[in-house]
Amino acid sequence: MTSLKKTFILGTMALAVSFSSFAAQQLTEQQAKDLQSFKSITIRGAFYTDSDYVLAMSKAADKEGAASFFITTTNISPSNDTLRIVYAKLYKADAPKAEEQAENLRKFEGIYEYPKSKAIRLEPFNIVRIRGYFPNEYDINQAVAKEASSKGAYAYYIDSRSEFGSNIQVAAYLFKKDAPERKLQPEDAIPYDSEAGQKALAQGGDAAMQVEKLGYYSPSAFNEKFYADKFNNKVKVVDQPSNKSETSISTSTTKSEATPVSEPQHVNRYTVTLPDGRKIQELNDATAAKMVAFDTIKFRGYYVTDQEISYQAGKRAIDAGAKYYHIARIAHDSNGPNITVFVDLYR
């Protein structure tokens, strides 16, 4: 979703901008995270397009002696919607590799508990789904860790939990110590079913590499049905007596409701769903920068939350025949609380 001050992260933005006049090159988030920055800088100005401030930052970074830069944040002033403040980290040509911070992971039953930031990058070798009465977080972790240990796991990650009366059902992914990296979609991947995605695929080469890829996974979410089907996993019902010193486990299984997943796991975008069931997804700034809108609409009103703005933008975009939308700009009235929202539409 957008922010009322239009603050956003541009980590993976890759604009088709020529830097022939400047030496400093823009890095993607993936490239930047592996390097140590030597300085952070800020620029301010009236930038009307993304290309304008990327070029300005390249020039500023060049003056600082940087070989490359990574734009971390850009803010639009609430009092002047053309004024932007852009923040970036700078890197030398021989920038050293970023030092990995020592991990401080919890252990249950001798099995490590991975945080989502680590688990999402690794390919699980199995999934466990258990249901039972777990009074607290410790009991949940203990039960999952026991299952993980019985399957020879090095670590686990609890991805979801849902309530069934007094019971809780938990889904957790299991990892080997040398788990392979998952093939993740970039956050700024162009939707494969969009006009821009189809054109890029037809063009081939570097353009096609910007599109969501078959067989690649969402960078922000696991797909439980996909993995439950892949590993033929069933829900295990765990009975835990109140006397913990004499805990025994009896199990029964229910048939998995998982269905095969043949489509790629899309980037997890914010989705607006109307009462009649129609849906539309909001593009982030980096993805929208790679696409060409077929139309731009605007509407005005008083909206308190980001959700309200996105819902109203999505509703109007659906009515205009769009598959995707992007909130390009928000202008605040000089007299009064109303705002004008500019929305780019994409097929």
ABEGO torsion letter per residue (X at the ends): XBBAAGBBBAAABBBBBBAAABABBBBBAAAAAABBBABBBBBBEBBABAAAAAAAAAAAAAAAGBABBBBABBBBBAABAABBBBBBBBBBAABBBBBBBBBBBBBBGGBBBBBAAAAAABBBABBBBBBBBBABAAAAAAAAAAAAAAAGBABBBBABBBBBEABBBBBBBBBBAABBBBBBBBAABBBAABAAAAAAAAAEEAAAAABBBBGBBBAABBBAAAAAAAAGBBBBBBBBBABAAABBBBBBBBBBABBBBABBBBBBBBBBBBAAGBBBBBBBAAAAAABBBABBBBBBEBBABAAAAAAAAAAAAAAAGBABBBBABBBBBABEABBBBBBBBBX
